[in-house]
Amino acid sequence: MSITSQGQFPVSGTPSFAALADSSSAPVTFGYYQQNVAEARAAVEHNRAVRRGPIGWWNRHPVLTAGLSFAVTLNLALLPMAQNAMLTVLGNVL
């Protein structure tokens, strides 16, 4: 049954909760087709492949990771202090 057929809905035009919760009419697939099985098999083979080095950007660049982490921490630590100093100076000047 297609979504556009109006026979299953009440006269008001809005579907009831029972119609929305009916999983048999949902157009969702869970990998039961042959192409999905082939794609899943290829993905599993790719994930089980032997790697030459660490996986992920963070693991391949530890110095940049540490620098970025330090910069974010320093920014979060010093930003309120710098804002307070600027507002104090502006409050005294204006």
Sequence and secondary structure as in RCSB ss.txt:
>XXXX:A:sequence
MSITSQGQFPVSGTPSFAALADSSSAPVTFGYYQQNVAEARAAVEHNRAVRRGPIGWWNRHPVLTAGLSFAVTLN
LALLPMAQNAMLTVLGNVL
>XXXX:A:secstr
  TT  TTS TTSS  HHHHH GGG     S SHHHHHHHHHHHHHHTS  SS  SHHHH HHHHHHHHHHHHHH
HHHHHHHHHHHHHHHHHH 
